[in-house]
Amino acid sequence: MKKLNVLFILLLITMTAFAQKYSDSTWIVGEGHVGKIQINMDERKLSTLYKESQIKAVKKGSDEDTYSEISITLTGETKPGIMMQTMCIGDCIIAKIRLTSPLYKTIKGIGVGSSIGDLKKVYSIGRVAQGDDGLMVYIDEIPQLAFI
């Protein structure tokens, strides 16, 4: 019985540590989100997440087909770490997110700078496709996420 109690306590401590580590999703990349930025989120919400000086937005397109290209320069960094494109039909929503900052990682520790070998160790490769910026590697666990 003592062994079972010790095992349960160790499991509880491990689960609590895991929950505390990932309860702040600021740096987590997951399905449909990068940190607190979510796909389909109204672009105006970015001003509640970042300082105005960190956000650079440029409207593009024609009167009928407008969109924004938005970049976020994270505190302590000199170049944008997050780039987004919006889709505008009335309001503009986040449609695409691209990361260049190594601060963001999946809960399995994969992020900018990780190798394909690192990726294959912890995820199942779903498919590989040619994208505008090179090969895009999709994983089964997070189908909306591609690694370039």
N, CA, C and O of each residue as an XYZ file, in Angstrom:
592
protein
N       0.820     -1.195      0.000
C       0.000      0.000      0.000
C       0.864      1.259      0.000
O       0.530      2.252     -0.645
N       2.012      1.204      0.751
C       2.908      2.354      0.793
C       3.454      2.666     -0.601
O       3.545      3.833     -0.983
N       3.820      1.622     -1.367
C       4.352      1.827     -2.705
C       3.303      2.495     -3.590
O       3.621      3.394     -4.369
N       2.070      2.059     -3.468
C       0.992      2.630     -4.264
C       0.781      4.094     -3.903
O       0.582      4.920     -4.794
N       0.820      4.435     -2.613
C       0.676      5.824     -2.181
C       1.823      6.691     -2.694
O       1.598      7.812     -3.149
N       3.051      6.178     -2.623
C       4.217      6.924     -3.103
C       4.095      7.147     -4.607
O       4.369      8.244     -5.094
N       3.685      6.113     -5.348
C       3.504      6.222     -6.789
C       2.432      7.262     -7.118
O       2.616      8.079     -8.020
N       1.316      7.234     -6.390
C       0.243      8.195     -6.616
C       0.725      9.618     -6.332
O       0.411     10.535     -7.090
N       1.480      9.813     -5.255
C       1.989     11.145     -4.905
C       2.958     11.636     -5.980
O       2.902     12.801     -6.374
N       3.853     10.755     -6.463
C       4.776     11.143     -7.531
C       4.014     11.513     -8.795
O       4.354     12.488     -9.466
N       2.985     10.739     -9.120
C       2.160     11.030    -10.291
C       1.462     12.374    -10.130
O       1.410     13.157    -11.079
N       0.928     12.651     -8.954
C       0.252     13.914     -8.682
C       1.225     15.089     -8.789
O       0.881     16.124     -9.359
N       2.432     14.939     -8.249
C       3.445     16.001     -8.331
C       3.813     16.249     -9.794
O       3.921     17.400    -10.216
N       4.004     15.186    -10.566
C       4.349     15.307    -11.981
C       3.243     16.011    -12.748
O       3.518     16.902    -13.552
N       1.992     15.624    -12.508
C       0.867     16.233    -13.203
C       0.742     17.706    -12.829
O       0.449     18.535    -13.691
N       0.957     18.041    -11.572
C       0.875     19.433    -11.131
C       1.976     20.264    -11.776
O       1.725     21.381    -12.226
N       3.186     19.732    -11.823
C       4.302     20.451    -12.450
C       4.027     20.660    -13.936
O       4.287     21.741    -14.465
N       3.504     19.639    -14.616
C       3.165     19.743    -16.034
C       2.095     20.807    -16.248
O       2.207     21.633    -17.153
N       1.068     20.784    -15.421
C      -0.032     21.753    -15.551
C       0.467     23.172    -15.303
O       0.059     24.100    -16.002
N       1.350     23.351    -14.313
C       1.877     24.685    -14.038
C       2.746     25.165    -15.189
O       2.698     26.340    -15.555
N       3.545     24.265    -15.767
C       4.432     24.644    -16.861
C       3.642     25.108    -18.069
O       4.061     26.042    -18.752
N       2.504     24.479    -18.352
C       1.755     24.790    -19.558
C       0.460     25.545    -19.307
O      -0.317     25.753    -20.239
N       0.209     25.960    -18.075
C      -1.021     26.703    -17.821
C      -0.950     28.112    -18.401
O      -1.982     28.694    -18.736
N       0.256     28.666    -18.524
C       0.434     29.945    -19.192
C       0.796     29.625    -20.636
O       1.918     29.208    -20.925
N      -0.153     29.820    -21.535
C       0.039     29.422    -22.928
C       0.786     30.470    -23.747
O       0.772     30.408    -24.977
N       1.432     31.420    -23.098
C       2.102     32.507    -23.807
C       3.071     32.000    -24.870
O       3.136     32.586    -25.950
N       3.813     30.952    -24.610
C       4.853     30.498    -25.535
C       4.531     29.149    -26.186
O       5.408     28.545    -26.803
N       3.305     28.671    -26.062
C       2.935     27.359    -26.599
C       2.326     27.492    -27.996
O       1.477     28.348    -28.246
N       2.783     26.621    -28.898
C       2.207     26.518    -30.236
C       1.325     25.282    -30.238
O       1.771     24.198    -29.863
N       0.088     25.435    -30.655
C      -0.835     24.300    -30.694
C      -1.793     24.428    -31.861
O      -1.625     25.283    -32.731
N      -2.785     23.581    -31.869
C      -3.742     23.568    -32.967
C      -4.544     24.866    -32.987
O      -5.314     25.149    -32.069
N      -4.354     25.643    -34.039
C      -5.113     26.871    -34.211
C      -4.627     28.066    -33.411
O      -5.293     29.101    -33.394
N      -3.482     27.952    -32.746
C      -2.985     29.103    -31.972
C      -1.473     29.103    -31.845
O      -0.812     28.066    -31.898
N      -0.959     30.302    -31.678
C       0.442     30.534    -31.330
C       0.393     31.421    -30.103
O       0.052     32.600    -30.193
N       0.731     30.857    -28.967
C       0.572     31.601    -27.727
C      -0.892     31.972    -27.568
O      -1.767     31.107    -27.618
N      -1.155     33.243    -27.378
C      -2.535     33.692    -27.184
C      -3.186     34.198    -28.467
O      -4.330     34.653    -28.452
N      -2.456     34.117    -29.571
C      -3.004     34.502    -30.872
C      -3.682     33.287    -31.476
O      -3.080     32.219    -31.584
N      -4.933     33.452    -31.867
C      -5.692     32.331    -32.421
C      -6.095     32.609    -33.866
O      -6.369     33.748    -34.244
N      -6.124     31.560    -34.653
C      -6.683     31.659    -35.999
C      -8.151     32.065    -35.834
O      -8.828     31.591    -34.922
N      -8.633     32.927    -36.703
C     -10.000     33.479    -36.701
C     -10.233     34.517    -35.601
O     -11.372     34.932    -35.387
N      -9.189     34.940    -34.906
C      -9.306     35.978    -33.893
C      -9.371     37.344    -34.585
O      -8.676     37.569    -35.577
N     -10.189     38.243    -34.075
C     -10.274     39.601    -34.603
C      -8.915     40.282    -34.417
O      -8.355     40.265    -33.320
N      -8.388     40.878    -35.487
C      -7.059     41.491    -35.410
C      -6.987     42.605    -34.364
O      -5.904     42.899    -33.859
N      -8.116     43.226    -34.033
C      -8.126     44.299    -33.029
C      -7.743     43.792    -31.647
O      -7.290     44.567    -30.805
N      -7.922     42.498    -31.406
C      -7.574     41.931    -30.097
C      -6.060     41.919    -29.860
O      -5.612     41.825    -28.717
N      -5.273     42.015    -30.936
C      -3.815     42.037    -30.779
C      -3.364     43.185    -29.872
O      -2.377     43.061    -29.147
N      -4.093     44.297    -29.919
C      -3.711     45.452    -29.094
C      -3.926     45.199    -27.610
O      -3.398     45.940    -26.781
N      -4.688     44.173    -27.256
C      -4.840     43.809    -25.841
C      -3.739     42.849    -25.394
O      -3.530     42.647    -24.198
N      -3.032     42.258    -26.369
C      -1.982     41.282    -26.061
C      -0.575     41.869    -26.147
O       0.341     41.400    -25.472
N      -0.408     42.898    -26.982
C       0.910     43.487    -27.229
C       0.821     45.007    -27.161
O      -0.245     45.591    -27.355
N       1.966     45.640    -26.881
C       2.040     47.099    -26.888
C       1.930     47.592    -28.323
O       2.321     46.899    -29.262
N       1.393     48.793    -28.479
C       1.235     49.385    -29.807
C       2.572     49.454    -30.545
O       2.628     49.271    -31.761
N       3.646     49.720    -29.800
C       4.973     49.837    -30.414
C       5.495     48.498    -30.946
O       6.429     48.480    -31.747
N       4.908     47.383    -30.512
C       5.336     46.065    -30.968
C       4.610     45.616    -32.239
O       5.054     44.685    -32.910
N       3.514     46.263    -32.565
C       2.648     45.838    -33.670
C       2.855     46.737    -34.881
O       2.802     47.962    -34.776
N       3.091     46.111    -36.032
C       3.153     46.860    -37.282
C       2.149     46.211    -38.232
O       2.267     45.028    -38.553
N       1.164     46.985    -38.679
C       0.126     46.463    -39.573
C       0.098     47.288    -40.854
O       0.146     48.517    -40.822
N       0.020     46.592    -41.968
C      -0.064     47.238    -43.272
C      -1.273     46.668    -43.990
O      -1.365     45.459    -44.202
N      -2.211     47.549    -44.368
C      -3.396     47.128    -45.134
C      -2.990     46.952    -46.589
O      -2.226     47.752    -47.129
N      -3.506     45.899    -47.222
C      -3.183     45.613    -48.619
C      -4.447     45.238    -49.368
O      -5.505     45.038    -48.770
N      -4.324     45.146    -50.670
C      -5.433     44.695    -51.497
C      -6.211     45.849    -52.092
O      -5.804     47.008    -52.020
N      -7.349     45.496    -52.686
C      -8.219     46.487    -53.322
C      -9.417     46.752    -52.418
O      -9.523     46.184    -51.332
N     -10.323     47.623    -52.875
C     -11.508     47.940    -52.077
C     -12.342     46.703    -51.777
O     -12.871     46.563    -50.675
N     -12.463     45.802    -52.756
C     -13.287     44.602    -52.553
C     -12.547     43.487    -51.819
O     -13.176     42.638    -51.187
N     -11.226     43.482    -51.896
C     -10.447     42.375    -51.352
C      -9.300     42.928    -50.504
O      -8.169     43.034    -50.979
N      -9.593     43.277    -49.257
C      -8.548     43.830    -48.396
C      -8.079     42.795    -47.385
O      -8.817     41.893    -46.988
N      -6.840     42.957    -46.990
C      -6.267     42.131    -45.930
C      -5.145     42.923    -45.284
O      -4.727     43.957    -45.806
N      -4.664     42.448    -44.166
C      -3.553     43.097    -43.474
C      -2.393     42.127    -43.369
O      -2.581     40.916    -43.255
N      -1.201     42.678    -43.408
C      -0.007     41.931    -43.043
C       0.465     42.556    -41.739
O       0.752     43.752    -41.680
N       0.544     41.740    -40.701
C       0.854     42.231    -39.365
C       2.113     41.546    -38.871
O       2.276     40.338    -39.039
N       3.002     42.315    -38.262
C       4.175     41.718    -37.623
C       4.232     42.178    -36.172
O       3.863     43.304    -35.835
N       4.702     41.282    -35.337
C       4.858     41.561    -33.905
C       6.342     41.400    -33.565
O       6.934     40.352    -33.822
N       6.929     42.435    -32.993
C       8.293     42.344    -32.481
C       8.178     42.135    -30.979
O       7.682     42.996    -30.253
N       8.638     40.993    -30.533
C       8.517     40.629    -29.123
C       9.495     41.422    -28.265
O      10.548     41.841    -28.744
N       9.154     41.623    -27.018
C      10.005     42.347    -26.077
C      11.382     41.690    -26.036
O      11.500     40.476    -25.873
N      12.417     42.511    -26.187
C      13.788     42.009    -26.140
C      14.324     41.548    -27.484
O      15.507     41.224    -27.589
N      13.489     41.509    -28.514
C      13.940     41.089    -29.837
C      14.004     42.308    -30.755
O      13.294     43.291    -30.543
N      14.853     42.236    -31.770
C      15.020     43.362    -32.684
C      14.257     43.175    -33.992
O      13.967     44.149    -34.686
N      13.931     41.928    -34.331
C      13.179     41.651    -35.552
C      11.838     41.040    -35.184
O      11.692     40.461    -34.107
N      10.850     41.167    -36.080
C       9.553     40.538    -35.797
C       9.696     39.032    -35.585
O      10.403     38.351    -36.328
N       9.016     38.527    -34.562
C       9.032     37.099    -34.262
C       7.759     36.401    -34.712
O       7.705     35.174    -34.794
N       6.721     37.207    -35.006
C       5.437     36.665    -35.450
C       4.966     37.504    -36.635
O       4.936     38.732    -36.559
N       4.602     36.844    -37.718
C       4.011     37.521    -38.867
C       2.653     36.885    -39.129
O       2.492     35.667    -39.040
N       1.682     37.729    -39.453
C       0.325     37.234    -39.683
C      -0.260     37.859    -40.934
O       0.131     38.950    -41.349
N      -1.196     37.152    -41.522
C      -2.035     37.707    -42.577
C      -3.472     37.571    -42.118
O      -3.852     36.587    -41.483
N      -4.266     38.584    -42.455
C      -5.673     38.542    -42.091
C      -6.526     38.339    -43.327
O      -6.061     38.462    -44.460
N      -7.755     38.034    -43.083
C      -8.776     37.960    -44.109
C      -9.851     38.943    -43.662
O     -10.326     38.872    -42.529
N     -10.235     39.858    -44.547
C     -11.175     40.906    -44.161
C     -12.479     40.814    -44.941
O     -12.501     40.945    -46.165
N     -13.536     40.593    -44.227
C     -14.895     40.699    -44.758
C     -15.634     41.482    -43.686
O     -16.204     40.905    -42.759
N     -15.617     42.799    -43.823
C     -16.067     43.640    -42.715
C     -14.932     43.731    -41.710
O     -14.030     44.553    -41.873
N     -14.960     42.908    -40.684
C     -13.864     42.841    -39.716
C     -12.739     41.988    -40.296
O     -12.959     41.147    -41.168
N     -11.536     42.223    -39.793
C     -10.383     41.432    -40.233
C     -10.048     40.398    -39.163
O      -9.932     40.723    -37.981
N      -9.893     39.145    -39.596
C      -9.541     38.068    -38.670
C      -8.200     37.460    -39.078
O      -7.824     37.475    -40.250
N      -7.495     36.930    -38.090
C      -6.206     36.290    -38.333
C      -6.448     35.007    -39.131
O      -7.204     34.135    -38.703
N      -5.802     34.901    -40.290
C      -5.985     33.736    -41.157
C      -4.732     32.875    -41.239
O      -4.824     31.669    -41.467
N      -3.568     33.477    -41.055
C      -2.309     32.748    -41.210
C      -1.292     33.328    -40.240
O      -1.197     34.547    -40.095
N      -0.531     32.465    -39.574
C       0.492     32.900    -38.616
C       1.805     32.225    -38.990
O       1.845     31.025    -39.260
N       2.870     33.007    -39.002
C       4.205     32.452    -39.263
C       5.143     32.901    -38.149
O       5.169     34.077    -37.786
N       5.902     31.970    -37.615
C       6.836     32.258    -36.519
C       8.275     32.280    -37.003
O       8.672     31.474    -37.844
N       9.047     33.206    -36.465
C      10.499     33.174    -36.646
C      11.203     33.229    -35.294
O      12.426     33.106    -35.227
N      10.447     33.410    -34.226
C      11.016     33.471    -32.881
C      11.161     32.073    -32.288
O      10.209     31.292    -32.301
N      12.336     31.756    -31.772
C      12.538     30.451    -31.134
C      11.901     30.341    -29.749
O      11.960     29.280    -29.128
N      11.286     31.433    -29.255
C      10.656     31.390    -27.936
C       9.436     30.463    -27.911
O       9.145     29.848    -26.885
N       8.729     30.363    -29.033
C       7.506     29.563    -29.095
C       7.841     28.119    -29.434
O       8.656     27.840    -30.314
N       7.189     27.198    -28.709
C       7.407     25.766    -28.939
C       6.113     25.001    -28.723
O       5.210     25.469    -28.030
N       6.033     23.827    -29.317
C       4.918     22.931    -29.014
C       5.141     22.377    -27.609
O       6.219     22.555    -27.041
N       4.144     21.715    -27.047
C       4.340     21.169    -25.690
C       5.364     20.044    -25.669
O       5.797     19.612    -24.600
N       5.755     19.565    -26.857
C       6.817     18.549    -26.933
C       8.175     19.173    -27.235
O       9.140     18.460    -27.508
N       8.254     20.523    -27.186
C       9.535     21.206    -27.290
C      10.022     21.512    -28.698
O      11.191     21.856    -28.868
N       9.184     21.402    -29.700
C       9.592     21.657    -31.081
C       9.223     23.090    -31.461
O       8.102     23.538    -31.220
N      10.173     23.796    -32.052
C       9.935     25.171    -32.464
C      10.929     25.601    -33.517
O      11.613     24.771    -34.115
N      11.007     26.900    -33.743
C      11.949     27.456    -34.715
C      13.355     27.022    -34.316
O      13.756     27.194    -33.165
N      14.098     26.466    -35.253
C      15.453     25.993    -34.978
C      15.542     24.495    -34.726
O      16.637     23.932    -34.743
N      14.406     23.838    -34.493
C      14.416     22.381    -34.319
C      14.687     21.725    -35.674
O      14.294     22.247    -36.717
N      15.352     20.594    -35.647
C      15.653     19.878    -36.895
C      14.512     18.922    -37.233
O      13.653     18.644    -36.396
N      14.513     18.428    -38.459
C      13.537     17.411    -38.866
C      13.711     16.175    -37.985
O      12.733     15.518    -37.627
N      14.952     15.865    -37.641
C      15.212     14.730    -36.749
C      14.546     14.910    -35.397
O      13.947     13.976    -34.862
N      14.651     16.123    -34.839
C      13.988     16.436    -33.566
C      12.480     16.247    -33.707
O      11.830     15.667    -32.837
N      11.935     16.746    -34.818
C      10.501     16.656    -35.081
C      10.054     15.196    -35.155
O       9.045     14.821    -34.558
N      10.808     14.373    -35.891
C      10.451     12.966    -36.078
C      10.536     12.157    -34.778
O       9.848     11.147    -34.632
N      11.371     12.596    -33.842
C      11.506     11.881    -32.564
C      10.236     11.965    -31.729
O       9.932     11.041    -30.975
N       9.484     13.072    -31.853
C       8.347     13.278    -30.955
C       6.990     13.359    -31.656
O       5.955     13.318    -30.991
N       6.978     13.475    -32.993
C       5.718     13.564    -33.741
C       5.716     12.619    -34.927
O       6.767     12.229    -35.437
N       4.511     12.258    -35.358
C       4.342     11.456    -36.575
C       4.201     12.420    -37.746
O       3.348     13.308    -37.730
N       5.030     12.244    -38.749
C       4.953     13.094    -39.931
C       3.705     12.691    -40.718
O       3.552     11.530    -41.096
N       2.823     13.648    -40.960
C       1.586     13.382    -41.686
C       1.788     13.450    -43.182
O       1.470     12.509    -43.910
N       2.321     14.573    -43.633
C       2.583     14.742    -45.057
C       3.618     15.836    -45.245
O       3.872     16.642    -44.351
N       4.209     15.841    -46.435
C       5.170     16.858    -46.817
C       4.673     17.463    -48.115
O       4.315     16.734    -49.041
N       4.643     18.792    -48.198
C       4.148     19.467    -49.395
C       5.070     20.630    -49.736
O       5.738     21.189    -48.865
N       5.095     20.983    -51.011
C       5.865     22.153    -51.441
C       5.050     23.410    -51.159
O       3.904     23.512    -51.595
N       5.621     24.358    -50.440
C       4.956     25.624    -50.146
C       5.696     26.776    -50.790
O       6.710     26.564    -51.454
N       5.211     27.982    -50.607
C       5.851     29.168    -51.183
C       7.267     29.369    -50.647
O       8.134     29.881    -51.356
N       7.501     28.969    -49.402
C       8.799     29.202    -48.757
C       9.651     27.949    -48.625
O      10.650     27.961    -47.907
N       9.281     26.876    -49.298
C      10.040     25.637    -49.209
C       9.135     24.481    -48.830
O       7.910     24.585    -48.885
N       9.760     23.371    -48.442
C       8.981     22.200    -48.036
C       8.242     22.472    -46.741
O       8.793     23.069    -45.815
N       7.009     22.040    -46.677
C       6.195     22.191    -45.480
C       5.918     20.794    -44.936
O       5.392     19.937    -45.646
N       6.273     20.571    -43.680
C       6.099     19.275    -43.038
C       4.947     19.383    -42.049
O       4.984     20.184    -41.115
N       3.921     18.563    -42.272
C       2.741     18.559    -41.401
C       2.825     17.349    -40.482
O       3.303     16.287    -40.879
N       2.356     17.520    -39.251
C       2.357     16.419    -38.295
C       0.919     15.988    -38.026
O      -0.008     16.795    -38.083
N       0.753     14.698    -37.732
C      -0.588     14.148    -37.503
C      -1.278     14.765    -36.288
O      -2.486     14.999    -36.317
N      -0.522     15.030    -35.222
C      -1.107     15.496    -33.969
C      -1.682     16.908    -34.045
O      -2.634     17.228    -33.334
N      -1.110     17.753    -34.902
C      -1.576     19.139    -35.054
C      -1.680     19.415    -36.562
O      -0.781     20.026    -37.140
N      -2.772     18.970    -37.199
C      -2.849     19.021    -38.659
C      -2.800     20.411    -39.281
O      -2.426     20.536    -40.447
N      -3.165     21.463    -38.544
C      -3.121     22.821    -39.107
C      -1.731     23.440    -39.051
O      -1.516     24.529    -39.583
N      -0.793     22.761    -38.418
C       0.540     23.308    -38.199
C       1.530     22.699    -39.197
O       1.589     21.481    -39.366
N       2.308     23.569    -39.855
C       3.326     23.096    -40.781
C       4.682     23.647    -40.346
O       4.781     24.793    -39.908
N       5.704     22.841    -40.465
C       7.066     23.263    -40.187
C       7.770     23.445    -41.529
O       7.707     22.570    -42.393
N       8.440     24.582    -41.700
C       9.105     24.889    -42.980
C      10.585     24.735    -42.814
O      11.338     24.944    -43.765
